[in-house]
Amino acid sequence: MTIPLVVGIDGSEASLEAVDWAAEEAVRHEVPLHLVHAAVPDHEAADLIAVASERAWKAVPTVRLSSEVLHADAASALVSEGRNAFALVLGSRGLGDLAGMLLGSVSLAVAARADCPVVVVRGGAEYRDARFGRVVVGVEDGEGSGTAVRFASREAHVRRCRLVAVHAWSAPFALSEPPPPSGFAPEAHRRPPMQVLDDVLRGQAERYPDATVSRLVIKGTARQALLEAASGSDLLVVGARRRRGHLGLQLGLVNHALLHHAPCPIAVVPQV
């Protein structure tokens, strides 16, 4: 049985925009779409599911669709669903979130705890409708980016678009100076920045030999580099390390900032 792409719905416009995005994504990857509404309790659940189902079929009539109502805490229920999901898709704002919030509390909690990739659908229609023809992935030095790069490479492949791999770096600093801002960009003296990109992309070139890949090295913080690269992109992909001895992921300051401010949909991919 093919595992589904799961989208969380709560009746908000943001969650319906997530349904639109997820319906297209499910068909691209030839997986079923599973709508999940979780609340304790909710007498309007059936109506919410019906509205979301109609929205999905209107967006993509050929999508294979199922739905489920769970009487449980929304974040915990979605994290549980993610244990057997292709990915979890969520809106950027929930129905009950306070005005002025940049990111819904449920979306943030799920992104920090899920075992599968989590996509938070952000941005205007031009970003949600895949009009730019490129996927951006953030690459750090070391072992932390492999899963994210594989996810991003597959996305670019099924979308038939360009993959842009971005690595941010900062110059070595003198001992008398404060360290650079934290993030997943290492210091330049560890490995040449372009080598970091070449090493992590080498395996993907063998898997997708016809792929169009660009390498972008930016001197500065990872937050700034990825926000700039995400402007004019259909999807931003970042990795997240697992916490040692704790449940959930280590999102870090950079990923928190990107989840709140990315101009386009953003995928947080757990490191395997």
Backbone bond lengths (Angstrom), bond angles and torsions (degrees), N, CA, C in turn:
res aa  C-N    CA-C-N  psi(-1)  N-CA   C-N-CA  omega(-1)  CA-C   N-CA-C  phi
1 M - - - 1.462 - - 1.532 109.40 -
2 T 1.328 116.70 132.22 1.453 121.28 -179.91 1.520 110.19 -75.41
3 I 1.324 116.85 129.36 1.461 119.01 178.75 1.530 109.19 -71.03
4 P 1.348 117.13 145.50 1.460 119.92 -172.91 1.519 113.02 -89.93
5 L 1.315 114.07 163.88 1.452 122.45 165.18 1.521 105.65 -88.17
6 V 1.321 117.43 123.82 1.464 122.39 -173.70 1.521 109.27 -105.38
7 V 1.330 116.09 132.02 1.464 120.50 176.26 1.522 108.69 -123.19
8 G 1.333 115.36 130.35 1.458 120.92 178.51 1.514 110.68 -87.07
9 I 1.330 117.13 132.88 1.464 120.98 -179.35 1.522 109.83 -125.36
10 D 1.344 115.67 146.47 1.459 120.46 176.97 1.523 112.53 -139.58
11 G 1.339 116.54 8.05 1.451 120.18 -179.92 1.512 114.43 93.86
12 S 1.322 118.07 -10.86 1.457 120.84 178.89 1.520 110.27 -74.05
13 E 1.324 116.55 157.63 1.463 120.32 177.42 1.527 110.43 -62.80
14 A 1.348 116.24 -36.25 1.467 119.43 178.99 1.521 111.40 -62.02
15 S 1.330 117.52 -38.27 1.469 118.91 179.84 1.525 110.70 -71.97
16 L 1.330 118.38 -31.66 1.463 120.36 176.19 1.528 111.16 -70.91
17 E 1.323 116.92 -34.62 1.469 119.60 173.31 1.533 109.82 -64.22
18 A 1.339 116.12 -35.50 1.468 119.84 175.98 1.529 110.40 -65.04
19 V 1.330 117.48 -36.70 1.469 121.28 176.84 1.528 110.31 -62.30
20 D 1.335 117.15 -45.06 1.467 120.67 177.47 1.530 110.55 -55.76
21 W 1.329 115.23 -49.53 1.466 120.95 -177.32 1.529 110.19 -63.80
22 A 1.335 115.99 -43.87 1.463 120.48 -176.24 1.527 111.73 -67.62
23 A 1.331 117.58 -34.20 1.470 119.68 178.64 1.521 110.65 -62.60
24 E 1.317 116.64 -44.10 1.470 120.37 176.37 1.526 110.78 -63.24
25 E 1.312 116.55 -42.15 1.456 121.16 -177.86 1.523 111.41 -65.00
26 A 1.331 116.73 -40.83 1.463 120.36 -179.76 1.526 111.16 -62.07
27 V 1.324 116.65 -42.08 1.466 120.09 179.92 1.529 110.61 -68.87
28 R 1.330 117.47 -38.24 1.472 119.42 177.29 1.524 111.11 -56.87
29 H 1.319 115.93 -42.15 1.466 120.64 -174.77 1.532 112.68 -95.26
30 E 1.325 116.79 0.81 1.470 122.28 178.51 1.525 111.25 57.37
31 V 1.341 115.40 47.20 1.457 121.58 176.55 1.526 108.35 -124.68
32 P 1.345 117.97 156.70 1.469 120.21 177.14 1.527 110.49 -70.71
33 L 1.330 115.49 157.25 1.463 122.24 174.68 1.524 108.05 -108.32
34 H 1.332 116.26 128.58 1.465 121.67 -178.02 1.521 108.75 -119.20
35 L 1.338 116.78 117.68 1.457 122.01 178.85 1.521 109.51 -89.75
36 V 1.324 116.58 131.17 1.462 121.17 -179.16 1.517 109.64 -126.95
37 H 1.325 115.15 127.60 1.460 121.11 171.79 1.518 107.69 -118.37
38 A 1.316 116.67 126.03 1.458 121.06 -178.24 1.521 109.07 -127.45
39 A 1.313 116.00 128.89 1.466 121.60 177.33 1.515 108.70 -166.36
40 V 1.346 116.50 159.10 1.463 121.54 -179.58 1.522 109.11 -131.09
41 P 1.372 119.07 112.43 1.468 124.65 -30.92 1.516 108.43 -87.10
42 D 1.320 118.39 -177.07 1.455 120.49 178.82 1.525 109.41 -152.58
43 H 1.329 115.95 109.40 1.461 120.36 -177.24 1.529 111.92 -80.24
44 E 1.348 117.38 -9.75 1.459 120.73 -179.59 1.526 111.89 -100.96
45 A 1.334 117.00 10.99 1.464 120.62 -174.51 1.521 112.64 -57.69
46 A 1.333 116.94 -43.06 1.462 119.80 -177.73 1.524 110.87 -62.61
47 D 1.325 116.80 -40.35 1.465 120.14 178.69 1.521 111.32 -66.04
48 L 1.331 116.97 -40.04 1.464 120.88 179.20 1.526 110.75 -62.81
49 I 1.325 115.69 -43.41 1.465 120.11 178.81 1.528 110.31 -62.97
50 A 1.326 116.96 -41.42 1.466 120.50 -178.74 1.526 111.06 -63.88
51 V 1.328 116.67 -43.28 1.464 120.71 179.40 1.530 110.45 -63.84
52 A 1.335 116.48 -44.95 1.464 120.65 -178.96 1.525 111.22 -66.33
53 S 1.334 117.55 -38.18 1.465 120.98 178.74 1.520 110.79 -64.10
54 E 1.337 115.98 -43.75 1.465 119.70 178.11 1.527 110.54 -62.42
55 R 1.324 115.91 -38.09 1.468 120.56 179.32 1.534 110.33 -63.49
56 A 1.342 116.09 -43.78 1.463 120.29 -179.38 1.521 111.27 -63.50
57 W 1.337 116.96 -44.83 1.468 119.96 -179.21 1.517 111.64 -67.95
58 K 1.327 116.57 -33.27 1.463 119.62 176.97 1.523 110.64 -66.97
59 A 1.336 116.14 -39.27 1.470 119.99 179.39 1.512 111.46 -68.41
60 V 1.345 115.95 -46.54 1.474 121.10 -177.97 1.534 108.18 -142.20
61 P 1.317 118.31 95.61 1.470 120.82 -175.33 1.522 114.19 -59.37
62 T 1.333 117.62 -22.85 1.464 119.90 -175.67 1.531 113.53 -90.21
63 V 1.317 118.37 0.76 1.456 120.18 -175.98 1.528 110.38 -67.23
64 R 1.340 115.67 138.95 1.469 120.98 174.63 1.520 108.06 -84.93
65 L 1.327 116.69 119.22 1.460 120.89 -165.69 1.521 112.37 -123.38
66 S 1.336 115.16 138.62 1.463 122.02 170.33 1.522 107.31 -140.50
67 S 1.326 116.84 168.27 1.464 119.70 -178.05 1.514 110.49 -149.07
68 E 1.324 114.48 163.32 1.460 120.21 -176.44 1.525 109.15 -157.90
69 V 1.322 115.90 139.76 1.465 122.21 173.51 1.520 108.22 -111.48
70 L 1.328 116.03 126.30 1.460 121.53 -179.00 1.525 109.12 -117.65
71 H 1.309 116.21 127.08 1.459 120.85 178.70 1.526 108.37 -91.06
72 A 1.319 113.78 78.99 1.465 120.12 -175.74 1.513 108.69 -158.50
73 D 1.323 115.45 168.36 1.452 121.00 173.78 1.520 109.75 -56.72
74 A 1.344 117.06 133.24 1.463 121.06 -171.01 1.519 112.37 -61.18
75 A 1.330 117.93 -49.21 1.465 120.24 -176.84 1.526 110.97 -62.70
76 S 1.324 117.17 -46.52 1.470 120.49 -178.48 1.523 111.00 -64.43
77 A 1.346 116.39 -40.37 1.463 119.85 -179.32 1.526 110.90 -64.78
78 L 1.323 117.11 -42.38 1.466 119.67 -178.89 1.522 111.47 -69.54
79 V 1.326 117.57 -38.51 1.467 120.01 175.97 1.524 110.25 -60.19
80 S 1.331 116.58 -40.97 1.466 120.73 177.54 1.526 111.03 -64.02
81 E 1.329 117.39 -43.06 1.467 120.85 177.70 1.527 110.87 -61.61
82 G 1.329 116.31 -32.92 1.452 120.58 -178.08 1.508 114.75 -68.08
83 R 1.320 117.89 -13.71 1.467 120.29 178.85 1.517 111.88 -70.19
84 N 1.325 116.16 -16.12 1.471 119.85 177.53 1.521 108.91 -136.59
85 A 1.340 115.53 52.70 1.454 120.90 -176.44 1.519 110.51 -134.44
86 F 1.314 115.72 148.58 1.459 122.00 172.29 1.520 109.51 -63.06
87 A 1.328 115.71 -41.46 1.461 123.97 175.08 1.514 107.30 -170.91
88 L 1.335 116.37 163.33 1.457 122.85 173.08 1.523 108.25 -107.63
89 V 1.331 116.83 135.16 1.462 121.74 178.95 1.521 108.73 -120.00
90 L 1.330 116.04 131.03 1.458 121.68 -175.75 1.513 110.48 -136.22
91 G 1.324 116.02 154.43 1.449 120.86 172.84 1.518 110.63 -77.85
92 S 1.320 115.28 162.65 1.466 118.79 -177.24 1.514 112.51 -79.11
93 R 1.326 117.77 -20.88 1.453 121.76 -179.80 1.511 109.60 -135.61
94 G 1.318 116.89 137.31 1.452 121.09 177.95 1.510 112.24 -93.60
95 L 1.342 116.08 166.03 1.462 121.86 -177.64 1.525 111.53 -62.87
96 G 1.330 116.52 -35.52 1.455 119.05 -175.40 1.514 114.61 -96.70
97 D 1.326 118.34 4.89 1.463 120.11 -177.66 1.517 111.37 -74.58
98 L 1.317 115.75 150.04 1.450 121.79 -178.24 1.520 111.25 -69.08
99 A 1.326 116.25 146.97 1.459 120.94 176.34 1.520 109.26 -59.83
100 G 1.304 116.13 137.93 1.463 120.46 179.05 1.512 113.74 95.92
101 M 1.348 117.70 -11.13 1.460 119.33 177.40 1.525 109.60 -69.63
102 L 1.323 116.48 136.91 1.449 120.56 179.92 1.521 112.06 -81.97
103 L 1.324 116.37 -27.71 1.462 121.20 -179.26 1.513 108.48 -144.16
104 G 1.331 116.37 136.12 1.458 120.30 179.98 1.524 112.39 -63.71
105 S 1.326 115.19 148.31 1.469 120.13 -177.32 1.522 111.75 -65.81
106 V 1.334 117.72 -37.12 1.467 120.44 179.24 1.528 110.22 -67.05
107 S 1.323 116.72 -44.18 1.465 119.75 -179.70 1.520 111.39 -60.38
108 L 1.321 116.98 -42.82 1.461 120.19 179.26 1.519 111.36 -65.37
109 A 1.330 117.14 -42.83 1.462 120.85 -179.48 1.523 111.35 -64.07
110 V 1.329 117.13 -41.22 1.463 120.44 -179.91 1.529 110.48 -68.27
111 A 1.333 116.93 -42.00 1.473 120.17 179.43 1.524 111.07 -60.78
112 A 1.324 117.70 -30.19 1.462 121.65 -177.92 1.522 113.21 -85.42
113 R 1.331 118.22 -12.21 1.468 119.53 -172.46 1.527 114.78 -123.69
114 A 1.317 118.27 -16.71 1.467 120.22 -170.92 1.526 112.47 -71.59
115 D 1.320 115.48 150.75 1.463 121.91 177.07 1.521 112.66 -87.90
116 C 1.327 117.51 -13.58 1.465 121.78 -178.14 1.530 108.71 -113.86
117 P 1.323 117.83 170.02 1.462 119.48 174.79 1.520 111.34 -58.36
118 V 1.321 115.93 141.32 1.468 122.41 177.03 1.513 108.21 -120.57
119 V 1.333 116.19 126.28 1.457 121.62 177.75 1.519 108.69 -109.05
120 V 1.316 116.47 121.93 1.462 121.91 172.95 1.525 106.77 -101.29
121 V 1.329 115.76 118.64 1.458 121.18 -174.29 1.530 108.76 -84.48
122 R 1.312 115.10 110.21 1.449 122.80 -178.02 1.533 110.21 -121.00
123 G 1.328 115.65 168.60 1.458 120.32 171.33 1.511 114.06 91.45
124 G 1.325 114.50 169.55 1.459 121.60 178.51 1.509 112.05 -76.30
125 A 1.331 115.07 -179.83 1.468 120.74 -175.39 1.516 112.17 -58.53
126 E 1.338 117.18 -35.36 1.471 119.08 -177.78 1.523 111.32 -64.94
127 Y 1.346 117.86 -29.63 1.462 121.19 177.30 1.520 111.18 -81.80
128 R 1.308 117.99 -36.75 1.459 120.98 -177.99 1.521 112.33 -74.51
129 D 1.341 117.04 -22.94 1.464 120.16 -175.08 1.522 114.04 -95.59
130 A 1.326 117.74 12.30 1.471 122.58 174.79 1.522 112.31 56.72
131 R 1.326 116.10 52.50 1.459 120.26 -177.46 1.528 113.85 -93.45
132 F 1.328 117.81 -9.40 1.462 119.77 -171.76 1.521 113.85 -95.40
133 G 1.315 117.49 -23.07 1.453 120.13 175.85 1.517 114.71 74.80
134 R 1.337 117.92 31.95 1.459 118.73 174.30 1.524 111.27 -154.71
135 V 1.326 114.20 146.36 1.465 124.07 175.90 1.517 107.68 -115.61
136 V 1.325 116.71 133.12 1.464 122.13 -179.03 1.526 109.42 -109.42
137 V 1.326 116.65 136.60 1.464 121.19 175.50 1.523 109.68 -128.88
138 G 1.321 115.32 134.59 1.451 120.47 176.14 1.515 110.67 -84.61
139 V 1.329 116.62 133.99 1.463 122.25 -176.89 1.519 108.97 -121.45
140 E 1.321 115.97 127.13 1.455 121.69 174.89 1.519 109.98 -109.49
141 D 1.308 116.46 164.57 1.458 120.43 176.68 1.524 108.67 -74.88
142 G 1.318 117.39 150.87 1.455 121.28 179.04 1.519 111.59 96.62
143 E 1.342 115.64 -152.25 1.458 121.66 -171.88 1.521 113.16 -99.54
144 G 1.324 118.57 4.50 1.451 119.93 -169.77 1.509 116.90 -80.15
145 S 1.331 118.59 -12.41 1.463 119.86 -171.08 1.516 114.92 -107.02
146 G 1.321 118.21 -5.05 1.466 120.28 -173.43 1.514 113.59 -58.14
147 T 1.334 117.95 -47.34 1.457 121.06 -178.00 1.519 110.97 -66.46
148 A 1.330 116.52 -41.27 1.464 120.45 178.90 1.526 111.07 -63.39
149 V 1.325 117.17 -41.23 1.460 120.65 179.46 1.528 110.63 -65.93
150 R 1.320 117.67 -39.71 1.469 119.94 177.32 1.530 110.61 -63.05
151 F 1.319 116.54 -42.79 1.464 120.96 178.18 1.523 110.19 -61.85
152 A 1.327 116.95 -47.67 1.462 121.38 -178.31 1.526 111.61 -65.16
153 S 1.326 117.07 -38.09 1.463 120.77 179.04 1.526 111.27 -63.69
154 R 1.325 115.37 -41.90 1.471 119.40 177.62 1.527 110.71 -65.36
155 E 1.337 116.73 -39.67 1.466 119.87 177.79 1.528 111.00 -61.14
156 A 1.315 116.15 -47.72 1.465 119.60 179.38 1.525 110.69 -61.69
157 H 1.325 117.12 -36.97 1.463 121.38 -179.36 1.524 111.08 -64.98
158 V 1.346 117.71 -49.77 1.466 118.88 -176.97 1.526 111.62 -71.12
159 R 1.319 116.99 -24.96 1.470 120.98 177.25 1.534 112.07 -86.35
160 R 1.340 116.39 -11.86 1.469 122.43 -176.94 1.526 110.60 56.58
161 C 1.321 114.48 49.04 1.460 119.48 -178.07 1.525 110.33 -131.91
162 R 1.307 116.21 177.70 1.460 123.42 -178.14 1.537 110.94 -76.74
163 L 1.325 115.87 140.61 1.457 122.15 170.82 1.523 108.36 -102.51
164 V 1.317 116.40 128.08 1.455 121.80 178.00 1.525 108.30 -114.88
165 A 1.333 116.39 113.25 1.464 121.99 178.64 1.522 108.56 -95.75
166 V 1.331 116.65 124.35 1.461 122.18 -173.84 1.523 109.66 -116.01
167 H 1.330 114.92 129.42 1.463 120.38 174.89 1.524 108.74 -127.56
168 A 1.325 115.79 123.42 1.467 120.84 178.18 1.513 109.12 -99.46
169 W 1.312 116.67 143.52 1.459 120.46 -179.74 1.516 109.07 -142.95
170 S 1.314 114.94 159.46 1.460 121.46 175.84 1.513 108.54 -131.01
171 A 1.316 116.69 145.78 1.460 121.92 -176.23 1.514 110.41 -67.87
172 P 1.352 117.68 152.52 1.467 120.33 175.10 1.519 110.16 -55.20
173 F 1.329 116.33 143.35 1.453 120.64 -177.31 1.527 110.43 -114.41
174 A 1.307 114.31 149.77 1.463 119.49 178.93 1.516 110.29 -70.47
175 L 1.313 116.14 154.84 1.457 120.19 -178.46 1.519 111.94 -62.77
176 S 1.330 116.76 -25.56 1.458 119.71 -179.37 1.520 112.63 -80.18
177 E 1.358 117.02 -9.01 1.441 120.59 -178.42 1.521 110.15 -100.44
178 P 1.329 117.50 153.22 1.471 119.36 176.32 1.522 110.18 -69.59
179 P 1.326 117.76 153.13 1.468 120.20 178.69 1.513 110.49 -65.66
180 P 1.327 117.58 158.27 1.461 121.42 179.66 1.521 110.92 -69.28
181 P 1.336 117.66 167.25 1.464 120.31 179.70 1.518 111.22 -56.97
182 S 1.331 115.87 145.03 1.465 119.85 -179.33 1.512 109.95 -70.24
183 G 1.301 115.35 156.95 1.454 122.21 -178.04 1.499 107.02 164.04
184 F 1.336 117.82 -170.41 1.447 116.51 179.42 1.515 112.19 -99.52
185 A 1.334 118.05 19.60 1.461 120.50 174.69 1.523 109.81 -91.52
186 P 1.319 119.51 121.66 1.458 121.83 179.36 1.520 111.19 -81.53
187 E 1.309 116.34 174.77 1.458 120.42 177.36 1.533 109.49 -79.53
188 A 1.313 115.54 150.32 1.458 120.40 -172.17 1.519 113.12 -65.49
189 H 1.356 116.95 -22.40 1.461 117.79 -175.74 1.523 112.44 -77.21
190 R 1.342 118.96 -6.82 1.456 120.01 -179.49 1.527 110.97 -77.62
191 R 1.299 116.52 -52.94 1.464 121.88 176.26 1.517 107.67 -149.58
192 P 1.329 118.65 145.24 1.461 119.42 175.82 1.527 109.96 -56.12
193 P 1.326 118.73 133.17 1.467 120.84 -175.46 1.521 114.38 -54.04
194 M 1.325 117.96 -41.16 1.461 119.32 -179.04 1.525 111.60 -67.56
195 Q 1.332 117.03 -29.39 1.462 119.95 177.48 1.523 110.75 -67.47
196 V 1.345 116.78 -35.45 1.460 120.79 176.96 1.522 109.87 -57.15
197 L 1.322 116.39 -45.26 1.456 120.66 179.59 1.526 111.78 -68.67
198 D 1.315 116.71 -44.57 1.468 120.34 -178.71 1.521 111.03 -59.71
199 D 1.327 116.66 -42.33 1.464 120.14 -176.73 1.522 111.82 -65.24
200 V 1.335 117.46 -44.07 1.463 119.77 -175.32 1.526 111.80 -76.24
201 L 1.326 117.47 -23.87 1.466 121.13 -178.32 1.524 113.42 -90.33
202 R 1.325 117.30 -11.94 1.465 120.49 -172.98 1.528 111.57 -57.83
203 G 1.317 117.81 -47.33 1.459 120.85 -178.52 1.519 113.02 -66.30
204 Q 1.326 117.10 -32.29 1.456 120.37 -179.14 1.523 111.50 -71.90
205 A 1.324 117.03 -29.95 1.461 120.43 177.02 1.523 110.62 -63.96
206 E 1.328 116.56 -34.48 1.469 120.03 177.35 1.526 111.11 -72.27
207 R 1.323 116.89 -36.20 1.466 120.85 -178.43 1.522 111.97 -74.59
208 Y 1.331 116.28 -38.42 1.457 121.49 -178.69 1.527 108.94 -124.84
209 P 1.326 117.60 76.22 1.467 120.61 -173.09 1.526 113.92 -64.97
210 D 1.334 117.45 -22.38 1.463 120.44 -178.86 1.523 112.51 -94.06
211 A 1.315 116.84 4.66 1.462 120.38 -176.08 1.523 111.36 -69.34
212 T 1.327 115.04 147.10 1.458 121.85 173.54 1.522 107.74 -100.33
213 V 1.333 116.08 115.07 1.462 121.03 -173.72 1.520 109.98 -125.11
214 S 1.310 115.73 132.52 1.461 121.75 174.20 1.520 109.06 -114.03
215 R 1.326 115.84 143.23 1.461 122.17 177.13 1.521 108.33 -110.23
216 L 1.325 116.04 129.12 1.454 120.45 -176.47 1.523 109.06 -128.61
217 V 1.319 115.72 113.32 1.465 122.11 177.37 1.521 107.99 -104.89
218 I 1.330 116.08 126.29 1.461 121.07 -176.85 1.519 109.45 -126.88
219 K 1.300 116.47 128.11 1.452 120.87 174.94 1.522 108.56 -81.99
220 G 1.310 115.80 116.61 1.459 120.79 -177.24 1.511 110.24 150.61
221 T 1.327 116.45 -165.33 1.454 120.98 -179.06 1.522 110.63 -81.04
222 A 1.326 115.72 152.79 1.462 120.47 177.80 1.523 110.75 -62.81
223 R 1.312 117.79 -39.65 1.466 121.40 179.98 1.528 110.54 -57.20
224 Q 1.319 116.31 -51.23 1.456 120.78 -178.23 1.525 111.14 -64.32
225 A 1.328 116.30 -44.70 1.467 120.34 -177.49 1.523 111.71 -61.67
226 L 1.328 116.96 -43.77 1.461 119.70 -175.81 1.523 112.12 -76.05
227 L 1.309 117.78 -35.05 1.461 119.05 176.18 1.528 110.55 -64.59
228 E 1.326 116.53 -39.81 1.463 119.54 177.93 1.529 110.98 -66.37
229 A 1.333 116.73 -42.64 1.465 120.21 -179.06 1.522 111.67 -67.94
230 A 1.341 116.25 -32.80 1.463 120.13 -177.76 1.518 112.45 -70.52
231 S 1.325 116.78 -22.58 1.461 119.57 176.62 1.527 108.37 -69.00
232 G 1.315 116.04 119.29 1.457 119.52 -174.62 1.514 112.57 87.23
233 S 1.345 117.71 25.63 1.468 122.10 178.51 1.521 109.56 -129.29
234 D 1.325 115.71 156.01 1.459 120.88 -179.14 1.517 112.86 -86.84
235 L 1.331 116.82 -24.97 1.459 120.41 -176.29 1.525 108.75 -157.97
236 L 1.329 115.33 136.99 1.457 122.44 173.28 1.522 107.99 -110.54
237 V 1.328 117.05 130.94 1.464 122.09 -178.05 1.521 109.22 -120.41
238 V 1.328 116.40 129.97 1.461 121.74 176.93 1.524 109.10 -133.59
239 G 1.311 115.99 154.23 1.454 121.29 177.36 1.515 111.23 -96.18
240 A 1.326 115.60 162.06 1.464 121.76 176.53 1.512 109.25 -140.82
241 R 1.322 116.03 130.01 1.463 120.66 178.75 1.521 110.47 -79.90
242 R 1.317 115.29 156.00 1.456 120.26 174.92 1.527 109.63 -86.47
243 R 1.317 115.79 142.79 1.452 120.34 177.40 1.516 110.25 -73.95
244 R 1.293 116.72 139.66 1.459 120.61 177.27 1.526 109.39 -79.87
245 G 1.334 115.44 122.10 1.449 119.84 177.35 1.511 114.81 78.38
246 H 1.345 118.26 6.67 1.456 121.41 -179.47 1.521 109.78 -134.07
247 L 1.341 114.82 154.48 1.452 119.64 173.36 1.518 109.50 -74.75
248 G 1.312 116.33 149.25 1.449 119.72 175.07 1.508 113.74 93.47
249 L 1.332 114.77 -171.51 1.451 122.61 -173.00 1.516 110.87 -113.06
250 Q 1.306 114.68 161.17 1.455 121.65 174.53 1.531 107.22 -98.39
251 L 1.324 115.67 90.11 1.460 119.05 -176.10 1.520 111.67 -68.94
252 G 1.311 117.89 -40.98 1.452 120.83 178.91 1.523 112.21 77.58
253 L 1.334 115.50 167.28 1.459 121.30 -176.25 1.525 112.15 -65.44
254 V 1.330 116.92 -37.33 1.462 119.77 -178.30 1.524 110.92 -64.60
255 N 1.328 116.92 -49.77 1.461 119.23 -178.77 1.525 112.04 -64.92
256 H 1.333 116.54 -36.77 1.463 119.19 175.66 1.529 110.09 -58.87
257 A 1.313 116.78 -46.23 1.463 120.61 -179.44 1.521 111.21 -62.93
258 L 1.334 116.81 -41.43 1.460 120.29 -178.93 1.527 111.52 -67.85
259 L 1.321 117.38 -38.89 1.458 120.78 178.08 1.528 111.17 -62.97
260 H 1.310 116.79 -31.67 1.465 121.00 -179.19 1.529 113.33 -86.11
261 H 1.332 117.58 -27.84 1.461 119.16 -168.70 1.529 115.31 -124.34
262 A 1.328 119.47 -5.13 1.471 120.19 -177.83 1.527 110.23 -58.31
263 P 1.332 117.87 137.41 1.466 120.81 -179.28 1.513 113.68 -80.14
264 C 1.333 117.12 -7.28 1.459 121.87 -175.33 1.524 109.25 -134.69
265 P 1.338 119.67 171.63 1.458 120.72 173.95 1.536 110.43 -54.11
266 I 1.334 115.11 141.95 1.463 120.64 -177.94 1.519 109.80 -127.57
267 A 1.324 116.73 132.17 1.463 123.13 178.19 1.529 109.55 -107.58
268 V 1.325 116.54 126.07 1.460 122.39 174.20 1.524 107.03 -103.27
269 V 1.331 115.68 118.03 1.464 121.07 -172.38 1.529 109.60 -112.94
270 P 1.334 118.41 116.62 1.461 120.53 179.44 1.521 112.36 -62.75
271 Q 1.306 115.40 140.63 1.462 120.44 174.46 1.512 109.76 -70.18
272 V 1.308 117.09 133.37 1.463 121.67 179.46 1.514 109.97 -89.80
